[in-house]
Amino acid sequence: MLDFTWKVFSQTGNIETYLLLKELETNDDEQNVKEHKEYFAEMDSQL
């Protein structure tokens, strides 16, 4: 999950994605992943 988030950030430069990456790094748990699943799907479709 962290690798994907980094890939999205490095390709888009989106600061929200970077902040999400940092949040995932500090709160690497299942609840956090569920909350952001929709965001990941949206970013993946844009690549």
Helices and strands as residue ranges (DSSP letters): H 2-12, H 15-26, H 30-46
